[in-house]
Amino acid sequence: MLLMTIGIYASFSFAYAIFLIYQQITQYCIKSAEQTQIETVVRNLCLFSSGIPFCTSGYANLVVSKTLRREAKKSLSWKRMFSIDR
């Protein structure tokens, strides 16, 4: 479980680190409007992907834990949501 969480965090955080290194290397280069727009899109994707690991820990727990799956299934059942008795 912990290794899966670390792997998810590392893989999604690594992209933004690479982009920041690229940005520092090319900060004094003259860039066209298209290149600036492409860098902006890539930066926004990297920023978005850096937030994904914080959202996936709950899903990773749901995949790994049988007890959590069972409890989630019980709590999300239609009978319990609408208090339907048999």
C-alpha positions as CSV (number, residue, x, y, z in Angstrom):
1,M,0.0,0.0,0.0
2,L,2.7,2.5,1.0
3,L,4.8,1.6,-2.0
4,M,1.8,2.2,-4.3
5,T,1.2,5.6,-2.8
6,I,4.9,6.5,-3.0
7,G,4.9,5.4,-6.7
8,I,1.9,7.4,-7.5
9,Y,3.2,10.5,-5.8
10,A,6.7,10.2,-7.4
11,S,5.3,9.7,-10.9
12,F,3.0,12.7,-10.9
13,S,5.4,15.0,-9.1
14,F,8.3,14.2,-11.3
15,A,6.8,15.9,-14.4
16,Y,6.6,19.3,-12.7
17,A,10.2,19.0,-11.4
18,I,11.3,18.3,-15.0
19,F,9.3,21.3,-16.3
20,L,10.9,23.6,-13.7
21,I,14.4,22.5,-14.7
22,Y,13.5,23.1,-18.3
23,Q,12.1,26.5,-17.5
24,Q,15.3,27.5,-15.6
25,I,17.5,26.4,-18.4
26,T,15.6,28.3,-21.1
27,Q,14.7,31.4,-19.2
28,Y,17.1,33.7,-21.1
29,C,16.2,32.2,-24.6
30,I,14.1,34.2,-27.0
31,K,10.8,32.3,-27.5
32,S,8.1,32.6,-30.0
33,A,4.4,33.1,-29.1
34,E,3.6,29.5,-30.0
35,Q,6.4,28.2,-27.8
36,T,5.3,30.4,-24.9
37,Q,1.7,29.1,-25.3
38,I,2.9,25.4,-25.4
39,E,5.0,26.0,-22.3
40,T,1.9,27.5,-20.6
41,V,-0.2,24.5,-21.4
42,V,2.5,22.1,-20.3
43,R,2.9,24.1,-17.1
44,N,-0.8,23.9,-16.4
45,L,-0.9,20.2,-17.0
46,C,2.1,19.7,-14.7
47,L,0.4,21.8,-12.0
48,F,-2.8,19.8,-12.4
49,S,-1.0,16.5,-12.3
50,S,0.9,17.5,-9.1
51,G,-2.4,17.6,-7.3
52,I,-3.5,14.2,-8.4
53,P,-1.6,12.1,-5.8
54,F,-3.5,13.8,-3.0
55,C,-6.8,12.7,-4.5
56,T,-5.8,9.2,-5.3
57,S,-4.9,8.0,-1.8
58,G,-8.5,7.3,-1.0
59,Y,-8.9,5.3,-4.3
60,A,-5.7,3.4,-3.6
61,N,-7.0,2.4,-0.2
62,L,-10.3,1.3,-1.8
63,V,-8.4,-0.9,-4.2
64,V,-6.2,-2.5,-1.5
65,S,-8.4,-2.8,1.5
66,K,-11.1,-5.5,1.3
67,T,-12.8,-4.2,4.5
68,L,-12.9,-0.7,3.2
69,R,-14.5,-1.9,-0.1
70,R,-17.1,-3.8,1.9
71,E,-18.0,-0.9,4.1
72,A,-18.1,1.5,1.1
73,K,-20.4,-0.9,-0.7
74,K,-22.7,-1.0,2.4
75,S,-22.8,2.7,2.9
76,L,-23.4,3.5,-0.8
77,S,-26.2,0.9,-1.2
78,W,-29.6,2.2,-2.3
79,K,-31.4,0.5,0.6
80,R,-29.3,2.4,3.1
81,M,-29.4,5.7,1.3
82,F,-33.1,5.8,1.1
83,S,-33.8,3.8,4.3
84,I,-35.7,1.1,2.4
85,D,-36.6,-1.8,4.7
86,R,-37.2,-5.3,3.4
